[in-house]
Amino acid sequence: MVTTAFKTMPEIVGSRLTPPTKLYLGAFKEAFDNIGRPLLNSIIITLPSALIGTFLGSITGYVFSKFRFWGSDALFILIVLGMYIPAQAVLLPVVKFSANVGIFNTYLGLILPMIAFSIPSATLFFRNFYMTVPTEMIESARVDGCGIPGIYRRIILPLSGITFAVSAIINFTWIWNGFLWGLVLTQGPTVQPVMVAVNNLHGTYVAMWNVQMAGSLIAALPTLVIYTFFGKYIMRGVLAQRK
């Protein structure tokens, strides 16, 4: 992918495996001209979706780990089962709902499904972590007059920094790489996410492989940067879950 992105089309046709004789940047310019706006769209869609979904998952994980009420186990199972519902199974209802309420082909129309699909995994992740938090800390805060929101804000949330980071990174990755929702819930480059735009780089009559590979590299950079600088938090989160 890297070598093809820096080649001209004649070089690609001549030999696909050899490195380029000189670095050709024209493919990156052409790719960015086509996916620049969708790249910004993906940032606008992914950041709030990942953060809000993670935050809501932390709240539900806190409730299911520290509070017992009638039907809590069944409700928790139902929420976690949302992880296994394929997007294709709810595609038509979501499209119809978006059109009826007027959010089709809008940022909000993409953000809401992303949040909904990110909550189940975040709930499971946070619930497993909060189970390790001593219940005595919660009881002591209650004795001191701290309510449920105060316990979450002053005790639970400060303890879940690494878990919050890991869940947000995982949600960011799958939302950024998402293709299906962006394909069916948008029309044109105004709101279209970057992965759909990269797919559209394929030429109608001739496949411009260098432009496609350059676009793929540009689209992959955000997740590569995140995992390069924040990948250590994922390992810490996995070890914390095992403990």
Beta strands, then each sheet from edge to edge (+ up, - down):
end
